[in-house]
């Protein structure tokens, strides 16, 4: 079975959006017009882009060569 980091899981991000929406609702915020699947997908893309930038920065700042 292939594995991936937790932060690249669509299920995890969709669950986090659901939890945050529910918590926000407890405090009076309403998100009835927000598409939670689209929001989760957007967050996943943002995390993927950020992890790519971190990987590039890590490689550029590394002290040892590859290979």
DSSP file (Angstrom, degrees, kcal/mol; ACC not computed):
  #  RESIDUE AA STRUCTURE BP1 BP2  ACC     N-H-->O    O-->H-N    N-H-->O    O-->H-N    TCO  KAPPA ALPHA  PHI   PSI    X-CA   Y-CA   Z-CA
    1    1 A X              0   0    0      0, 0.0     2,-0.2     0, 0.0     0, 0.0   0.000 360.0 360.0 360.0 131.7    0.0    0.0    0.0
    2    2 A X        -     0   0    0      1,-0.0     2,-0.3     0, 0.0     0, 0.0  -0.494 360.0-153.2 -74.1 146.6    1.3    3.4   -0.9
    3    3 A X        -     0   0    0     -2,-0.2     2,-0.3     0, 0.0    -1,-0.0  -0.828  13.6-177.7-119.0 160.2    1.5    6.0    1.9
    4    4 A X        -     0   0    0     -2,-0.3     5,-0.1     0, 0.0     0, 0.0  -0.970  39.2 -83.8-148.3 159.2    1.3    9.8    1.9
    5    5 A X    >   -     0   0    0     -2,-0.3     3,-1.8     1,-0.1     4,-0.1  -0.297  40.6-116.3 -63.2 151.6    1.6   12.4    4.6
    6    6 A X  G >  S+     0   0    0      1,-0.3     3,-1.6     2,-0.2     6,-0.2   0.830 111.8  63.2 -58.0 -34.0   -1.5   13.1    6.6
    7    7 A X  G 3  S+     0   0    0      1,-0.3    -1,-0.3     5,-0.1    40,-0.1   0.522  96.8  57.7 -76.4  -3.3   -1.7   16.7    5.3
    8    8 A X  G <  S+     0   0    0     -3,-1.8     2,-0.5    39,-0.1    -1,-0.3   0.288  81.7 109.7-102.3   8.3   -2.1   15.5    1.7
    9    9 A X    <>  -     0   0    0     -3,-1.6     4,-2.0     1,-0.2     5,-0.2  -0.741  56.7-157.2 -88.4 122.9   -5.2   13.6    2.5
   10   10 A X  H  > S+     0   0    0     -2,-0.5     4,-2.7     1,-0.2     5,-0.2   0.858  95.7  57.0 -64.0 -34.5   -8.5   15.0    1.1
   11   11 A X  H  > S+     0   0    0      2,-0.2     4,-2.3     1,-0.2    -1,-0.2   0.920 106.2  48.5 -63.6 -43.6  -10.4   13.2    3.8
   12   12 A X  H  > S+     0   0    0     -6,-0.2     4,-2.4     2,-0.2    -2,-0.2   0.936 114.3  45.7 -62.0 -46.7   -8.4   14.9    6.5
   13   13 A X  H  X S+     0   0    0     -4,-2.0     4,-2.4     2,-0.2    -2,-0.2   0.890 112.2  50.3 -67.1 -39.1   -8.9   18.3    5.0
   14   14 A X  H  X S+     0   0    0     -4,-2.7     4,-2.1     2,-0.2    -1,-0.2   0.902 111.9  49.2 -63.7 -39.2  -12.6   17.8    4.4
   15   15 A X  H  X S+     0   0    0     -4,-2.3     4,-2.7    -5,-0.2    -2,-0.2   0.907 110.2  50.3 -65.8 -41.9  -13.0   16.6    8.0
   16   16 A X  H  X S+     0   0    0     -4,-2.4     4,-2.9     2,-0.2     5,-0.2   0.900 110.1  50.1 -63.4 -40.8  -11.1   19.7    9.3
   17   17 A X  H  X S+     0   0    0     -4,-2.4     4,-2.4     2,-0.2    -1,-0.2   0.916 111.9  48.8 -62.5 -42.3  -13.3   22.0    7.2
   18   18 A X  H  X S+     0   0    0     -4,-2.1     4,-2.2     2,-0.2    -2,-0.2   0.925 113.2  46.5 -62.6 -45.5  -16.4   20.3    8.6
   19   19 A X  H  X S+     0   0    0     -4,-2.7     4,-2.6     2,-0.2    -2,-0.2   0.932 114.1  47.3 -63.4 -46.8  -15.1   20.5   12.2
   20   20 A X  H  X S+     0   0    0     -4,-2.9     4,-2.6     1,-0.2    -1,-0.2   0.878 111.5  51.3 -64.6 -37.5  -14.1   24.2   11.9
   21   21 A X  H  X S+     0   0    0     -4,-2.4     4,-2.0    -5,-0.2    -1,-0.2   0.908 111.3  48.0 -64.4 -41.1  -17.5   25.0   10.3
   22   22 A X  H  X S+     0   0    0     -4,-2.2     4,-1.4     2,-0.2    -2,-0.2   0.921 113.0  47.4 -65.6 -43.7  -19.3   23.3   13.1
   23   23 A X  H  X S+     0   0    0     -4,-2.6     4,-0.9     1,-0.2    -2,-0.2   0.904 111.1  51.2 -64.4 -40.9  -17.2   25.1   15.7
   24   24 A X  H ><>S+     0   0    0     -4,-2.6     5,-2.4     1,-0.2     3,-0.7   0.882 105.8  56.5 -63.6 -36.8  -17.7   28.5   14.0
   25   25 A X  H ><5S+     0   0    0     -4,-2.0     3,-1.4     1,-0.2    -1,-0.2   0.845 100.0  58.6 -62.0 -34.2  -21.4   27.8   14.0
   26   26 A X  H 3<5S+     0   0    0     -4,-1.4    -1,-0.2     1,-0.3    -2,-0.2   0.790 106.8  48.7 -64.1 -26.9  -21.3   27.4   17.7
   27   27 A X  T <<5S-     0   0    0     -4,-0.9    -1,-0.3    -3,-0.7    -2,-0.2   0.239 129.2 -93.7 -99.6  12.4  -20.0   31.0   17.9
   28   28 A X  T < 5S+     0   0    0     -3,-1.4     2,-0.3     1,-0.3    -3,-0.2   0.424  80.9 132.2  97.4  -1.6  -22.6   32.4   15.6
   29   29 A X      < -     0   0    0     -5,-2.4     2,-0.5    -6,-0.1    -1,-0.3  -0.639  41.7-151.6 -84.0 143.1  -20.9   32.3   12.2
   30   30 A X        +     0   0    0     -2,-0.3     3,-0.1     1,-0.1    -9,-0.0  -0.963  21.0 173.9-119.3 130.6  -22.9   30.8    9.3
   31   31 A X    >   +     0   0    0     -2,-0.5     3,-1.3     1,-0.1    -1,-0.1  -0.148  33.1 131.2-123.1  36.1  -21.4   29.0    6.4
   32   32 A X  T 3  S+     0   0    0      1,-0.3    -1,-0.1     3,-0.1    -2,-0.0   0.760  75.1  49.7 -65.6 -24.0  -24.4   27.8    4.5
   33   33 A X  T 3  S+     0   0    0     -3,-0.1     2,-0.4     2,-0.1    -1,-0.3   0.498  88.7 100.0 -93.6  -3.0  -23.2   29.1    1.2
   34   34 A X    <   -     0   0    0     -3,-1.3     2,-0.9     1,-0.0     3,-0.1  -0.699  69.9-136.8 -88.1 131.7  -19.7   27.6    1.4
   35   35 A X     >  -     0   0    0     -2,-0.4     4,-2.3     1,-0.2     5,-0.2  -0.774  14.6-162.2 -84.5 106.6  -19.0   24.4   -0.6
   36   36 A X  H  > S+     0   0    0     -2,-0.9     4,-2.5     1,-0.2    -1,-0.2   0.831  87.0  54.1 -65.3 -32.4  -17.0   22.4    2.0
   37   37 A X  H  > S+     0   0    0      2,-0.2     4,-2.2     1,-0.2    -1,-0.2   0.922 111.1  45.5 -66.5 -42.5  -15.7   20.0   -0.7
   38   38 A X  H  > S+     0   0    0      2,-0.2     4,-2.3     1,-0.2    -2,-0.2   0.882 112.8  51.3 -66.8 -37.9  -14.3   22.9   -2.7
   39   39 A X  H  X S+     0   0    0     -4,-2.3     4,-2.5     2,-0.2    -2,-0.2   0.918 110.1  48.8 -64.7 -43.5  -12.9   24.5    0.4
   40   40 A X  H  X S+     0   0    0     -4,-2.5     4,-2.4     1,-0.2    -2,-0.2   0.901 111.4  50.1 -62.9 -40.9  -11.1   21.3    1.4
   41   41 A X  H  X S+     0   0    0     -4,-2.2     4,-2.2     2,-0.2    -2,-0.2   0.904 110.3  50.1 -63.9 -41.7   -9.7   21.0   -2.2
   42   42 A X  H  X S+     0   0    0     -4,-2.3     4,-2.2     2,-0.2    -2,-0.2   0.916 111.4  48.4 -62.7 -43.8   -8.5   24.6   -2.1
   43   43 A X  H  X S+     0   0    0     -4,-2.5     4,-2.6     1,-0.2    -2,-0.2   0.901 109.9  52.2 -63.7 -40.4   -6.8   24.0    1.3
   44   44 A X  H  X S+     0   0    0     -4,-2.4     4,-2.4     1,-0.2    -1,-0.2   0.908 109.8  48.8 -62.1 -42.1   -5.2   20.8    0.0
   45   45 A X  H  X S+     0   0    0     -4,-2.2     4,-2.4     2,-0.2    -1,-0.2   0.893 111.3  50.1 -64.5 -39.5   -3.8   22.6   -3.0
   46   46 A X  H  X S+     0   0    0     -4,-2.2     4,-2.5     2,-0.2    -2,-0.2   0.915 111.9  47.3 -64.7 -43.1   -2.4   25.4   -0.7
   47   47 A X  H  X S+     0   0    0     -4,-2.6     4,-2.7     2,-0.2    -2,-0.2   0.898 111.6  51.2 -65.7 -40.1   -0.8   22.8    1.6
   48   48 A X  H  X S+     0   0    0     -4,-2.4     4,-1.8     2,-0.2    -2,-0.2   0.923 111.8  46.7 -62.6 -44.5    0.7   21.0   -1.4
   49   49 A X  H  X S+     0   0    0     -4,-2.4     4,-2.1     2,-0.2    -2,-0.2   0.917 113.1  49.3 -63.2 -43.4    2.1   24.2   -2.8
   50   50 A X  H  X S+     0   0    0     -4,-2.5     4,-2.4     1,-0.2    -2,-0.2   0.906 109.5  50.9 -63.7 -42.0    3.5   25.2    0.6
   51   51 A X  H  X S+     0   0    0     -4,-2.7     4,-2.1     1,-0.2    -1,-0.2   0.852 108.6  53.3 -66.6 -32.0    5.2   21.8    1.1
   52   52 A X  H  X S+     0   0    0     -4,-1.8     4,-2.3     2,-0.2    -1,-0.2   0.908 109.3  48.1 -65.5 -42.1    6.8   22.1   -2.4
   53   53 A X  H  X S+     0   0    0     -4,-2.1     4,-2.7     2,-0.2    -2,-0.2   0.898 111.2  50.4 -63.9 -40.7    8.2   25.5   -1.4
   54   54 A X  H  X S+     0   0    0     -4,-2.4     4,-2.7     2,-0.2    -1,-0.2   0.900 109.8  51.1 -64.1 -40.3    9.5   24.1    1.8
   55   55 A X  H  X S+     0   0    0     -4,-2.1     4,-2.3     2,-0.2    -2,-0.2   0.918 111.8  46.5 -63.4 -43.6   11.1   21.2    0.0
   56   56 A X  H  X S+     0   0    0     -4,-2.3     4,-2.6     2,-0.2     5,-0.2   0.934 113.7  48.1 -64.4 -45.7   12.9   23.6   -2.5
   57   57 A X  H  X S+     0   0    0     -4,-2.7     4,-2.0     1,-0.2    -2,-0.2   0.911 111.3  51.6 -60.4 -42.2   14.0   25.8    0.3
   58   58 A X  H  < S+     0   0    0     -4,-2.7     4,-0.5     1,-0.2    -1,-0.2   0.901 111.2  46.8 -61.5 -41.5   15.3   22.8    2.2
   59   59 A X  H >< S+     0   0    0     -4,-2.3     3,-0.8     1,-0.2    -2,-0.2   0.910 112.7  49.0 -68.5 -41.4   17.3   21.6   -0.8
   60   60 A X  H 3< S+     0   0    0     -4,-2.6    -1,-0.2     1,-0.2    -2,-0.2   0.817 116.0  43.1 -68.3 -29.9   18.8   25.0   -1.5
   61   61 A X  T 3< S+     0   0    0     -4,-2.0    -1,-0.2    -5,-0.2    -2,-0.2   0.416  88.9 117.7 -96.5   2.5   19.8   25.5    2.1
   62   62 A X    <   -     0   0    0     -3,-0.8    -3,-0.0    -4,-0.5    -4,-0.0  -0.339  56.3-148.7 -70.7 151.3   21.2   21.9    2.6
   63   63 A X  S    S+     0   0    0      2,-0.1     2,-0.3    -2,-0.0    -1,-0.1   0.648  75.0  65.8 -92.8 -18.2   24.8   21.4    3.4
   64   64 A X  S    S-     0   0    0      1,-0.0     2,-0.1     0, 0.0    -2,-0.1  -0.782  80.5-117.0-110.8 152.5   25.2   18.0    1.7
   65   65 A X        -     0   0    0     -2,-0.3     2,-0.4     1,-0.1    -2,-0.1  -0.413  27.3-113.3 -80.8 157.1   25.0   17.1   -1.9
   66   66 A X              0   0    0      1,-0.2    -1,-0.1    -2,-0.1     0, 0.0  -0.775 360.0 360.0 -87.5 133.8   22.5   14.7   -3.4
   67   67 A X              0   0    0     -2,-0.4    -1,-0.2     0, 0.0     0, 0.0   0.318 360.0 360.0  91.0 360.0   23.8   11.6   -4.8
